[in-house]
Amino acid sequence: MKNMNRYFYQLLVIVALILPVTSLASLPDFTGIVENAKNSVVNISTKTKAQKSKVDPGIPIPELPEGSPFGELLEKFFNNPDEFGERRHGQSLGSGFIISSDGYILTNHHVIDGADQVIVRMANREEYVARIIGSDKASDVAVLKVDADNLQVLEFGDSDDLKVGEWVLAIGSPFGFDHSVTAGIVSAKGRSLPNDNYVPFIQTDVAINPGNSGGPLFNLDGEVVGINSQIYSRTGGFMGLSFAIPIEMAVDVANQIKETGHVSRGWLGVLIQEVTRELAESFGMENPYGALVAKVLEQSPAEDAGLQVGDVIIEFNGKKVMRSSSLPPLVGRSSVGKKADVTIIRDKKRKNIKVRIAELPSSITQAAYNPDGDTPKQSSALGMSVNPLSESARKKLKVRSGVQVIDVETTGAARDAGIQKGDVITMIDNQEVSSVEEFEEIADDLKTGKSVALLVQRRSGPVFLAIRPEDS
């Protein structure tokens, strides 16, 4: 028994010694990636000239004691302010990486935005004044050019092949510390951020800080899979949420900038929203997914193809649309002038539609409403009061018909659905609403306890809400 115990303890000691080695061996070794990439990652600094100081000629020169050493200085300042020249230059820092041996460099738009001079510093400390070939605010990508040859170029990977949980590596210049290396994992893919509808960001937990922007994100094969672009932070520093632009999108934007000087994006011409569980129930869907069409813009590809308000787009060119935020990047990367295959759910049935994609207009404005004070018409079935829609509101909202909500009861179906005073109701349960009387008729025919879709127009645009009628 003693021999058995001795053998058992010896075995435990051996296992304890092996486990740390095994766990260490499972961690990736980034040294080779860093060594191969160090000469291709650059530091970018910019200078912006501030405007000259302006002095109101009506301000009198302050009186100083006779013989004061500041008298001549003040007189020169007030009488000849332009001689003081320009104020101190502003300066910002970022990162970038070489994409061609003849000096083309990728970085972020926000790194060089508004710069009067862009300076690129290589790993060997050599500096170049770069030319801005072009930049695209929507994707936050910019292309620079330096007069150099035989530069080392990084290899590109495929961001679509990235898996959540996979190791990734970033190289950049956080707070000006050149060639700082940080690592982490892919936290999520296809993230949509506010005001960035056309970029399906790669989310990571790689430590990214000011100065990392524009630097490359690598996979374990040493290939660039993204451009580090943004962080989510309440303090201004790293908090574990970093976002990178997929390299395929960045390269496509860069090629368009180099070839044509501008970026062309596909346009469908719909306003969309998320499909909630309640809305999915009203559309006869088992699970909430897809992009719900809240508005079809006039003279748009969507209108020409016959897309309708209330359609749920579930596939675009063979790719599933799981969330509404998935659709804009797919449309944006589509070829202008070519037809796209769009799968929708309409009237609880799947339907395929072909849409010829157009180029995204430079600006699309949204109309705002202006409530007018007509005599209230009460509709207690859905827990709200509505008015006829005035002609002025109809024109400003660019809607054909509807009724306007003038009051919402403190409890009831309307309050639970999120309906607000001032909303214009244009459709209930796939039926257009053209008058208060029609609104009441439709509401009276709705089954209690079952969710139906209700389309409202707001200052920010159209939105579908799910409302569940209650017993009166």
Secondary structure, 3 states (H helix, E strand, C coil): CHHHHHHHHHHHHHHHHHHHHHHHHCCCCCHHHHHHHCCCEEEEEEEECCCCCCCCCCCCCCCCCCCCCCHHHHHHHHHCHHHHCCCCCEEEEEEEEECCCCCEEEECHHHHCCCCEEEEECCCCCEEEEEEEEEECCCCEEEEECCCCCCCCCCECCHHHCCCCCEEEEEECHHHCCCEEEEEEEEEEEEEECCEEEEEEEEECCCCCCCCCCCEEECCCCCEEEEEEEECCCCCCCCCCEEEEEHHHHHHHHHHHHHHCCCCCEECCEEEEECCHHHHHHCCCCCCCCEEEEEECCCCHHHHHCCCCCCEEEEECCEECCCHHHHHHHHHCCCCCCEEEEEEEECCEEEEEEEECEECCCCCCCCCCCCCCCCCEEEHHHCEEEEECCHHHHHHHCCCCCEEEEEECCCCHHHHHCCCCCCEEEEECCEECCCHHHHHHHHHHCCCCCCEEEEEEECCEEEEEEECCCCC
